[in-house]
């Protein structure tokens, strides 16, 4: 994990300087592509906005205590709390840097399950169980120490979701995924393509 921290976040001083990120990109789904904006801020503030046709947009946000969503069209806006099981998924993923950080957090358990391969890349297979019982599995590249794959459990439909990270870029000495793909049940759910990313802006 020390090598993962070093190659992903740089040194401790660099990580301390990192406060927030704002990303813009495209979400490619079977039904079409949409533009998105994502904002994350330490420790776990998160907001995603999807832009549909015309004036339609959809947003989900978590401020560290409440998770809410809003759907806006040309003639109305509907604000409501995210349903509990959807909120479990969203809050789990709200952390600005994922769950491989802070291994000594009370109630968190981290296990090295062995090794695995993602495509041609040999990886460490690490399982993280969070204090509330949710779990994630990370495949960490054994040579470049980047995250190649992440597996989570969807609380809404009780399925495993697998995100594969295909490329990265470095900003302020921090590594961010550029292109990722999620699949579930053997089918592609979406591909996410980053077009612009800014930190501490």
Secondary structure, DSSP 8 states (H G I E B T S, - for coil): -HHHHHHHH-SHHHHHH--EEEEEEEEEETTEEEEEEEEEETTTEEEEEEE-STT-EEEEEE-SS-EEEEEE-SS-EEEEE--HHHHHHHHHT--SS-SSS-TTSTT-EEEEEEEEEETTEEEEEEEEE-TTS-EEEEEEETTT--EEEEEEEETTTTEEEEEEEEEEEEETTEEEEEEEEEEETTEEEEEEEEEEEEE--
